[in-house]
Amino acid sequence: MIKSFQLAQGALHPSEDQDSQMLLFVNPDTAERDLLRSRFHLDEHALASALDPDEVSRIEFHPDSLFLIWKRPENYSGGDSFSFEVSSFGLLLNAERLVVIAPDDSQMRGLGVRHDLHTPLDVLLDMLLHNIHHYLGHLKVIKMVARELQQRFNSSMQNHHLVQMFNLSESLIYYINAIHSNGTVLSRLRNHAEKHHFGVEVVALIDDLIIENTQCYKQAEIYSTVFAGLMDARGNLANNTMNEMLRKLTLINVVFLPLNLIASIGGMSEFSMMTTGVPWWLAYPALVLAMLLLGGVMVLFLQRMARDFRAARPRPAGEVGPQGRWRGRFFTRVFS
């Protein structure tokens, strides 16, 4: 789909003329791609790069035009994933018009609010400024979502909230990469403007873009560093909480194991059948006494083995295998 816009009175106005000063190609089809190749001399690589969400920002200078790929933040749609994505769009600028190749028309929103638009270059710079502010808005949202997730995680300790925190951390990495590559494009555009004497106001506006993009990059970097530290802290907190729960479960098992033993002894129907002629108040105490004696014999046997290991003549390490040395240390520590 092709949308045309004409510059008048410092603003963009929709137009039906395809020779207008600004043309927007929204997800161009085959016929529109042929028009871009034949009329504006864009090759297939440039067209594919403009719509590739993984393409890195870059700028190309030609004798009568320039073509740049810009990384933009995707509109956040909400949901439970808390994932912020980035994509790319292309801009072709010459002395007569600006051609924008994008997957949607969201780039046209908010243009002309901060600065008057008189030339296609003004539209391009205002579009880049709008995208930088879009990044800043998303960073504020990420900060608020991170605080809310921390509160939820502290109250519930569910893995679902931890996965959401991982998604936010991954989104920040993508944002840092996109903002950094956009900064490289702005630096080259600044050098090009000085070289071709664009004008003082244009150069000053590009300087403002560079400053705002740098601040945005630093802010995203700080958020990413803080968030990575919080992720490690939350992971350690979850591990400590799990260890505390396991300790409590172990204590509960220690309390109930003797009770389970007594219940098991009392529920042995085979033992009752074998001791039919013996009163229960003699049979069951005899069984308990036999178990205690068996346990005592086992303890004495292990203690004797430990004494034998201690009394044995010390031997060089080469004469005793690793398994024998391990057994000696184990029994010595346990029964000494």
Helices and strands as residue ranges (DSSP letters): E 2-8, E 11-15, E 22-26, H 30-40, H 44-50, E 58-61, E 65-73, E 86-94, E 98-102, G 106-108, H 120-156, H 159-195, H 200-266, H 269-274, H 280-311, H 322-335
